[in-house]
Amino acid sequence: MIKFCKETGVGIIPWSPLYRGLLARPLDEPDTVRGKMVRSHPVFKHTIGSDEAIIKRVSETVAAKCWKMSQVALMWLVQKGAIPITGISSVDRVDDAVGIRGKVLTDEELKYLEEPYQAKAISGHS
């Protein structure tokens, strides 16, 4: 889809670019009240092993680059040609989002992050 959009000049604005916060903190970090609510949302009941593998790889990339998890996720989207719009709840989150300026993921890092991806059926639409 990204290739088609680029070829035809269609802009890409991803829905839930941080996967409702799952791409913003390690899986083993204790859940916040909001995190518990998010994980109970029907959209996320279909989280699969490849999702967890990607989240772990984002966390590993953070350790290597000294970035925040949200910055890795947002930079991946930007480098794919998307314009992420995030729900920002504090000044610190604004700083995190703006902090991607000047950052770049290597081709190897992009491939590493994408490797475990498995497409899912569209949900929530009949």
Salt bridges, closest charged atoms under 4 A:
ASP31 OD1 - ARG39 NE 2.96
ASP51 OD2 - LYS120 NZ 2.60
ASP96 OD1 - LYS68 NZ 3.34
ASP96 OD2 - ARG93 NE 3.04
GLU109 OE1 - LYS65 NZ 3.22
GLU114 OE2 - LYS80 NZ 2.83
GLU115 OE1 - ARG57 NH1 2.79
